[in-house]
Amino acid sequence: GSMASELENVIRAELDARGFQFSQQTAIGPYNCDLTLGAVAVEVFGGGWHWAGHHAARHRERSRHIIDAGFHLLVFQIDRKRPLTPGGYDKLVTFLEFAQRNPTARRQYWVVGGTGEILTGIRPDLDPLSDVRPFESGHWPCA
């Protein structure tokens, strides 16, 4: 947890209060994932630098590795001005409950804004992760 950001700690505390005990900075192969619970990995992109330079260059490979290791991957694009709101937490909890009820569900990748709005999402078994495009229905698979 020593590498955890302030935003990660706030999110974990809220999820703990909702009864979900996440692990922080979970090693998944050569990568650390911000938060994990069961088959759900959550990354907190709390700054624009995640989508630039070295971080952006390795995002596809890193995401593919996490998914291939058996995790759904949810990336929250938030910051102090646009934090994770109650609606965003509700969306995350809905997905966690879906993943717990459906342990063999095909793994999925989502980029989600602070209010729970879907920014992009794919099913990596159907779409190559290198061709990330908006999920056309705009709905969670569990909705």
C-alpha positions, 0 to 999 in steps of 0.5 A: 500500500505504500505506493498507493495514491491519495485517490486510491486510499479514498476509494478503498476507504469508501469501498471498505465502508460498503463492505468490499475489502479490496487489496491494494497494489496487487502484483499481477505478473510484473505489474502492480494493480491499484485495487483488486477484489476477486476477479476485478482489478481497478486502476485509478488514473488520477492524472493526465500523465497516465495517457501520455509517454511511457505510461501510455506506451505500455498501457495496452500490454499491461492491460492485456496482461492483467486481463489474460491473468483472469481479471476484469479491468476497470480504469477510473479516469478521475482527479480531485476536480472530478472525483468518484461520486456516489453514482460512480461507486454504485456503478463499481459495486454493481460490477463487483456484484456481477463478477461475484455472481458470474465467476466464469464471465468473459473478462472485460475492460472499461474506462469509466468517469467519476460519475460512473459514465462509460468512456470506453469498454470492450470484451477483449475476447471479441475485440483486440485490445489494441483497437479500443473503441467506445462500447456501443450500447453504453451499458454495463454488461450486468445492467 
